[in-house]
Structure formats: C-alpha cells, structure tokens
Amino acid sequence: MSKKTTIYDIAKALNITAATVSRALNDNPKISEDTKTLVLETAAKMNYKQNKLARALKSGKSYNVGVIVPRIDSNFFSSVIRGIEEELNQYGYHVIICQTHEDAGLQSENIETLLNAQVDGILVSTTSNSKKEDFQRVLKKNIPLIFFDRRKQMEGVSSVIIDDFDGAYKATKHLIDQGCTKIVHFAGDQSLEIFKERCRGYKQAITDSGLAVNEEYIIKTKSNLDEGITAARKLLKLDPLPDSIFSSSDFTALGAIKELRKHDIQIPKDFCVVGFSNEPFTKFMELPISSVDQSPVEMGKMAAKVFLEQTTSSTNIKMEKKVVLEPELIVRQSSLKTQPVTKL
C-alpha cells in the first residue's frame, strides 16, 4: 500500500517548514499568496489529502456549503453551481446541492437539512412564495446566507443578481431599433422579482420610445417550450397582429418560433424574437436566437466570493452586500432585420 503524502513531504519538496505548509493549506493571512499558490500546486501534484475531520475540529468549520436551486437540469443553474464550486474548492470547501422544484415547502426542508448538516453557509436562488421565516432560521444561527439570481428582500442578507430591468430594456429597445412597434412580452411568474423587473424594463423601453403599452401584449407564461407554443397561438389571435416578441425565457421564445413557422411566418423578415438567459441552444439553432446573457458562471463565482468575505471578516458586524451584474444583449439572426453599420 502506497504511503500517504504528509505536510512534511511537501515541506521537504519545497525546502520550507511544515508549519509554513500547514498555514498555507489553511489560508493563513500571514502567508503570502505566492507561497499559498506554490504549496497548493505542490500538494495537488503529490496527491496530498487533508484530514478533513481534524481540520474541522481545529477550525470549528465543516467546510461544506449548501447551494439551493429550483432545478439543476438548467444550463443557467448548473453554470452558477460550476462558478460557486470553482471559487470555493480552491479554499477546501465542498458544495452540497439541493433542488426545490419550485416548491416552497421543499425549500424549507432543504434549509433544515443543511442546517442539521452544520454547513458553513447557504447560497440560495429562491422559489416563488418563499417564506422569510425559513431564511430567518439561518440568520439566527449566524450562518452566512447569500441570495443569487432570485432573492427575497431581507435585511442582513447579501445578494448577487443581474440587472433584469436593464436586460429587458436593452432587448426591447433593440426590437424597436429594428423597426418593431407591436412587441409582445412573454412574462414569467410575476411573484418573482426577476420576472417582475423584466416586465418593468419592457414597459419602460416601450414608453421611452413614444409607443403605448398594450396590456393585451403581455402574456403570462412559464419557462418551457410548450408554454411558448401556447403563448404564440394566443398572440396570433391578437388584433392588430404583433410584429415581435421579447420573451423572459429562451425556452418560451423557442416554442414561439416553432409555432410561428408552422403559420409560414418568416423570422426575422416578418417577425422578430429575443429571449432571455442565453441558453446554449440559442446559438446552435438553424436560426440562432437573440438573447440576454446573464453571466451565470461569474454570478456563481461572485456569490462564493461574498460568502468568503463574510466568513473571513475580522469583525462581528454582519455584512450585507448587494452585487448587481450588468447583462449583455447577444444579437443573433432571430431579431436582426437590418444589418449593423460597419464603422471604418
């Protein structure tokens, strides 16, 4: 049986003391970043495994962090989780993933399970109808709580989101710049702040462009392909007939495109479409779909950094950090009636 690598082996390989190796592995602020990096890289090459139980007993930490998402079979949430893991793993943390399936009761159970597991923090994208009491249980135990993407407005809780209003505004303004004047909005669950803000951004862009907001053009949908098909059938019955869609979801945008094509409507010649989230399929379609990118990996990394800031704070003052990332409109064929002017 091969001998396990110890901190003394790493120290010998680097010609430094075992104490320095130990401090570097435990992210001691007295050790330089260069030394920490060198020790971590050498430890990885030598297949060093820390004694997690001993480390936990010594530090009073479990080095586990809970992440709660509506579902993991979504590129957006899986990418956020990837960002969280990439940021936390380098500090020795492991991520416990829970799904709510948009069930507030299950979200409450997830929180209870994570608290019983004595996690060092909880990062959560909330369901609709979330109860503040569930999150207050976390705060009462002085465990860092960070919302990402979807949040509940609460004092003492940090959050990392994108500017959904701005993303929606940019998408709608782009459609107007393409000559569209009758823009339908596929609005998501209005009990969630993200969808409420996207609807508000859509309305503001319409108003700022001197057009009138037509409430009949706002169609409530869930974020899936079938809902997009159903919503497209509804808009085809509207009078006057719309000329474009800004969808709060890429999946409903895709469903709408499939249905519109069945009625021989040419996109983007007759009808323009913009989605939201920049799902991978949007750029690989025969007709690439314009969409608002939410930078999910960056969001995950930032949420993890906010958690780390709270755990390493030398004061007893509770931190409350509000991070708002800027969305980017990715323009593709589905909304491009006019070709952009090339600047010489």
C-alpha positions as CSV (number, residue, x, y, z in Angstrom):
1,M,0.0,0.0,0.0
2,S,1.4,3.4,-1.0
3,K,2.4,5.8,1.7
4,K,0.2,8.8,2.2
5,T,1.7,12.2,1.5
6,T,2.1,14.4,4.6
7,I,2.8,18.1,5.1
8,Y,6.4,17.1,5.9
9,D,6.8,15.6,2.4
10,I,5.5,18.9,0.9
11,A,7.8,20.9,3.1
12,K,10.8,18.8,2.1
13,A,10.0,19.1,-1.6
14,L,9.7,22.9,-1.3
15,N,12.5,23.4,1.3
16,I,10.3,25.2,3.7
17,T,9.0,24.3,7.2
18,A,6.0,22.1,7.8
19,A,4.4,24.9,9.8
20,T,4.5,27.1,6.7
21,V,2.9,24.4,4.7
22,S,0.2,24.0,7.3
23,R,-0.5,27.7,7.4
24,A,-0.6,27.9,3.6
25,L,-3.1,25.0,3.3
26,N,-5.3,26.7,5.9
27,D,-5.2,30.0,4.1
28,N,-3.4,31.8,7.0
29,P,-3.2,35.6,6.2
30,K,0.4,35.7,7.3
31,I,1.4,33.5,4.4
32,S,2.0,35.3,1.0
33,E,-0.3,34.5,-1.9
34,D,2.7,33.2,-3.9
35,T,3.6,30.8,-1.2
36,K,0.0,29.6,-0.8
37,T,-0.3,29.0,-4.6
38,L,3.0,27.1,-4.7
39,V,2.0,24.9,-1.7
40,L,-1.4,24.2,-3.1
41,E,0.0,23.3,-6.5
42,T,2.7,21.0,-5.0
43,A,0.1,19.4,-2.7
44,A,-2.1,18.6,-5.7
45,K,0.8,17.1,-7.7
46,M,1.8,15.0,-4.7
47,N,-1.8,13.9,-4.2
48,Y,-1.9,15.2,-0.7
49,K,-5.2,14.7,1.2
50,Q,-6.0,16.8,4.2
51,N,-7.5,15.1,7.3
52,K,-10.9,16.8,7.0
53,L,-12.2,15.8,10.4
54,A,-9.0,17.2,12.2
55,R,-9.3,20.4,10.1
56,A,-12.9,20.8,11.0
57,L,-12.3,20.2,14.7
58,K,-9.4,22.7,14.7
59,S,-11.2,25.4,12.8
60,G,-14.8,24.9,14.0
61,K,-15.9,24.7,10.4
62,S,-17.4,21.9,8.4
63,Y,-16.0,23.2,5.1
64,N,-19.4,22.4,3.5
65,V,-21.6,25.0,1.9
66,G,-25.2,24.4,0.9
67,V,-26.5,25.6,-2.5
68,I,-30.2,25.6,-3.2
69,V,-31.6,26.0,-6.7
70,P,-35.0,25.5,-8.3
71,R,-33.5,22.7,-10.5
72,I,-30.1,21.6,-11.8
73,D,-31.3,20.4,-15.2
74,S,-31.0,24.0,-16.4
75,N,-27.8,25.3,-18.0
76,F,-28.2,28.6,-16.1
77,F,-28.3,27.0,-12.6
78,S,-25.7,24.3,-13.4
79,S,-23.4,27.1,-14.7
80,V,-23.9,29.1,-11.5
81,I,-23.1,26.0,-9.4
82,R,-20.0,25.5,-11.5
83,G,-18.9,29.0,-10.7
84,I,-19.5,28.5,-7.0
85,E,-17.6,25.3,-6.9
86,E,-14.6,26.7,-8.9
87,E,-14.3,29.5,-6.4
88,L,-14.9,27.5,-3.2
89,N,-13.0,24.3,-4.0
90,Q,-9.7,26.1,-4.0
91,Y,-10.3,27.0,-0.4
92,G,-11.1,23.5,0.6
93,Y,-14.9,23.9,0.6
94,H,-17.3,21.3,-0.8
95,V,-20.8,22.1,-2.1
96,I,-24.0,20.3,-1.1
97,I,-26.6,20.8,-3.8
98,C,-30.3,20.8,-3.1
99,Q,-33.3,21.3,-5.5
100,T,-36.7,22.8,-4.7
101,H,-38.5,22.1,-7.9
102,E,-40.2,25.4,-7.3
103,D,-41.8,24.0,-4.1
104,A,-41.6,26.4,-1.1
105,G,-42.2,23.5,1.2
106,L,-39.3,21.5,-0.2
107,Q,-37.1,24.6,0.0
108,S,-37.9,24.8,3.8
109,E,-36.9,21.1,4.1
110,N,-33.7,21.7,2.2
111,I,-32.8,24.6,4.6
112,E,-33.5,22.3,7.7
113,T,-31.4,19.5,6.2
114,L,-28.4,21.9,5.5
115,L,-28.6,23.4,9.0
116,N,-28.6,19.9,10.5
117,A,-25.5,19.1,8.4
118,Q,-23.9,22.2,10.0
119,V,-22.9,23.8,6.8
120,D,-20.8,27.0,7.0
121,G,-23.1,28.9,4.7
122,I,-26.1,28.7,2.4
123,L,-26.4,30.2,-1.1
124,V,-29.9,30.1,-2.5
125,S,-32.0,31.0,-5.5
126,T,-35.4,31.3,-4.1
127,T,-38.7,29.7,-5.2
128,S,-41.9,31.8,-5.6
129,N,-43.9,32.1,-2.4
130,S,-40.7,31.7,-0.3
131,K,-41.3,32.4,3.5
132,K,-39.0,34.8,5.2
133,E,-39.2,32.7,8.4
134,D,-37.2,29.9,6.6
135,F,-34.3,32.3,5.9
136,Q,-34.5,33.9,9.4
137,R,-33.7,30.5,10.9
138,V,-30.4,30.6,9.0
139,L,-29.6,34.1,10.2
140,K,-30.4,33.3,13.8
141,K,-27.7,30.6,13.7
142,N,-25.2,33.3,12.4
143,I,-24.7,31.3,9.2
144,P,-23.9,33.4,6.1
145,L,-26.9,33.5,3.7
146,I,-26.5,34.7,0.2
147,F,-29.2,35.0,-2.4
148,F,-28.3,34.7,-6.1
149,D,-30.4,35.4,-9.2
150,R,-33.7,35.1,-7.3
151,R,-33.9,36.8,-3.9
152,K,-36.1,37.8,-1.1
153,Q,-35.9,41.4,0.1
154,M,-34.4,40.9,3.6
155,E,-32.2,43.0,5.9
156,G,-28.8,41.4,6.7
157,V,-28.8,39.2,3.6
158,S,-26.3,39.7,0.8
159,S,-27.3,39.1,-2.9
160,V,-25.8,38.7,-6.3
161,I,-28.1,39.3,-9.2
162,I,-28.1,40.7,-12.7
163,D,-29.9,43.9,-13.7
164,D,-33.0,42.2,-15.1
165,F,-34.6,45.6,-15.7
166,D,-31.7,46.7,-17.8
167,G,-31.5,43.4,-19.7
168,A,-35.2,43.7,-20.6
169,Y,-34.8,47.3,-21.6
170,K,-31.9,46.6,-23.9
171,A,-33.8,43.7,-25.6
172,T,-37.0,45.7,-26.1
173,K,-35.1,48.8,-27.3
174,H,-33.2,46.6,-29.8
175,L,-36.5,45.3,-31.3
176,I,-37.7,48.9,-31.6
177,D,-34.5,49.9,-33.3
178,Q,-35.2,47.1,-35.8
179,G,-38.5,48.8,-36.7
180,C,-40.8,46.8,-34.5
181,T,-43.7,48.7,-32.9
182,K,-46.1,45.9,-31.7
183,I,-43.9,44.0,-29.3
184,V,-45.4,41.2,-27.2
185,H,-43.8,40.3,-23.9
186,F,-43.9,36.7,-22.6
187,A,-43.9,37.5,-18.9
188,G,-42.8,34.9,-16.3
189,D,-44.1,34.4,-12.8
190,Q,-44.7,37.9,-11.5
191,S,-44.4,36.8,-7.9
192,L,-40.7,36.5,-8.6
193,E,-38.6,39.8,-8.7
194,I,-36.6,38.7,-11.7
195,F,-39.7,38.4,-14.0
196,K,-41.3,41.5,-12.5
197,E,-38.2,43.5,-13.3
198,R,-38.0,42.1,-16.8
199,C,-41.6,43.2,-17.4
200,R,-40.9,46.6,-16.0
201,G,-37.9,47.0,-18.3
202,Y,-40.0,46.1,-21.3
203,K,-42.7,48.6,-20.4
204,Q,-40.1,51.4,-19.8
205,A,-38.4,50.8,-23.2
206,I,-41.8,51.0,-24.9
207,T,-42.8,54.2,-23.1
208,D,-39.4,55.9,-23.6
209,S,-39.7,55.2,-27.4
210,G,-43.0,57.1,-27.6
211,L,-45.1,53.9,-28.0
212,A,-48.1,52.9,-26.0
213,V,-48.0,49.9,-23.6
214,N,-50.7,47.4,-24.7
215,E,-51.6,45.2,-21.8
216,E,-53.0,42.6,-24.2
217,Y,-49.5,42.2,-25.5
218,I,-48.3,41.0,-22.1
219,I,-48.8,37.2,-21.9
220,K,-48.1,35.3,-18.7
221,T,-46.1,32.1,-19.3
222,K,-44.0,29.5,-17.5
223,S,-40.4,29.0,-18.7
224,N,-40.8,26.0,-21.0
225,L,-41.2,25.2,-24.7
226,D,-44.9,24.1,-24.5
227,E,-45.8,27.4,-22.9
228,G,-44.1,29.3,-25.7
229,I,-46.2,27.3,-28.3
230,T,-49.4,28.1,-26.3
231,A,-48.5,31.8,-26.0
232,A,-47.7,32.1,-29.7
233,R,-51.2,30.8,-30.5
234,K,-52.6,33.5,-28.3
235,L,-50.7,36.3,-29.9
236,L,-51.8,35.1,-33.4
237,K,-55.3,35.9,-32.4
238,L,-54.5,39.5,-31.3
239,D,-55.7,42.5,-33.3
240,P,-53.6,44.2,-34.5
241,L,-51.2,41.3,-35.1
242,P,-47.9,41.8,-33.2
243,D,-44.6,42.0,-35.1
244,S,-42.2,40.8,-32.4
245,I,-41.6,39.1,-29.1
246,F,-39.4,39.8,-26.1
247,S,-39.6,36.6,-24.0
248,S,-38.5,36.4,-20.4
249,S,-37.2,32.9,-21.2
250,D,-35.3,31.3,-24.1
251,F,-37.4,28.2,-23.9
252,T,-40.7,30.1,-24.4
253,A,-39.0,32.0,-27.3
254,L,-38.0,28.7,-28.9
255,G,-41.6,27.4,-28.6
256,A,-43.0,30.5,-30.1
257,I,-40.6,30.3,-33.1
258,K,-41.7,26.7,-33.8
259,E,-45.3,27.7,-33.7
260,L,-44.9,30.9,-35.8
261,R,-43.1,28.9,-38.5
262,K,-46.0,26.5,-38.7
263,H,-48.0,29.5,-39.9
264,D,-45.5,30.4,-42.5
265,I,-44.3,33.5,-40.6
266,Q,-40.7,34.3,-41.6
267,I,-38.3,35.2,-38.9
268,P,-36.9,37.8,-38.8
269,K,-38.3,39.2,-42.0
270,D,-41.9,39.2,-40.8
271,F,-41.4,38.7,-37.1
272,C,-38.5,39.3,-34.6
273,V,-37.8,37.3,-31.4
274,V,-35.5,37.9,-28.4
275,G,-35.2,35.6,-25.5
276,F,-33.5,35.8,-22.0
277,S,-30.7,33.7,-20.5
278,N,-28.6,32.9,-23.5
279,E,-29.1,29.1,-23.2
280,P,-26.5,27.1,-25.2
281,F,-29.1,26.1,-27.8
282,T,-29.8,29.7,-28.8
283,K,-26.5,30.0,-30.8
284,F,-26.6,26.5,-32.3
285,M,-30.1,26.7,-33.9
286,E,-30.6,26.8,-37.6
287,L,-32.0,30.2,-36.8
288,P,-29.8,31.5,-34.0
289,I,-31.9,33.3,-31.3
290,S,-31.0,36.7,-29.9
291,S,-30.9,36.6,-26.1
292,V,-29.8,38.4,-22.9
293,D,-26.8,36.8,-21.3
294,Q,-26.8,36.5,-17.5
295,S,-23.2,35.6,-16.9
296,P,-24.1,32.6,-14.7
297,V,-20.5,31.4,-14.0
298,E,-19.5,34.9,-13.0
299,M,-22.6,35.1,-10.8
300,G,-21.7,31.9,-9.1
301,K,-18.1,33.0,-8.5
302,M,-19.3,36.3,-7.1
303,A,-21.8,34.7,-4.8
304,A,-19.0,32.4,-3.5
305,K,-16.7,35.4,-3.0
306,V,-19.3,37.2,-1.0
307,F,-19.6,34.2,1.2
308,L,-15.9,34.0,1.7
309,E,-15.8,37.7,2.6
310,Q,-18.3,37.1,5.3
311,T,-16.5,34.1,6.7
312,T,-13.1,35.8,6.8
313,S,-14.4,39.1,8.3
314,S,-12.4,40.0,11.4
315,T,-15.3,42.0,12.9
316,N,-18.6,40.8,14.4
317,I,-20.5,43.3,12.2
318,K,-23.0,41.5,9.9
319,M,-22.2,42.2,6.3
320,E,-24.9,43.0,3.7
321,K,-23.6,43.2,0.2
322,K,-25.7,43.9,-2.9
323,V,-24.0,42.9,-6.1
324,V,-25.7,43.7,-9.4
325,L,-24.0,42.4,-12.6
326,E,-24.6,44.0,-16.0
327,P,-26.4,41.9,-18.6
328,E,-25.3,41.7,-22.2
329,L,-27.6,41.5,-25.2
330,I,-26.4,39.0,-27.7
331,V,-27.9,39.9,-31.1
332,R,-28.4,37.0,-33.5
333,Q,-30.4,36.3,-36.6
334,S,-33.8,35.9,-34.9
335,S,-34.1,39.7,-34.4
336,L,-31.8,41.2,-36.9
337,K,-34.0,42.8,-39.7
338,T,-31.4,45.4,-40.5
339,Q,-27.6,44.7,-40.8
340,P,-25.4,46.7,-38.4
341,V,-23.4,49.6,-40.0
342,T,-19.7,48.8,-40.3
343,K,-17.6,51.5,-38.8
344,L,-14.5,52.4,-40.8
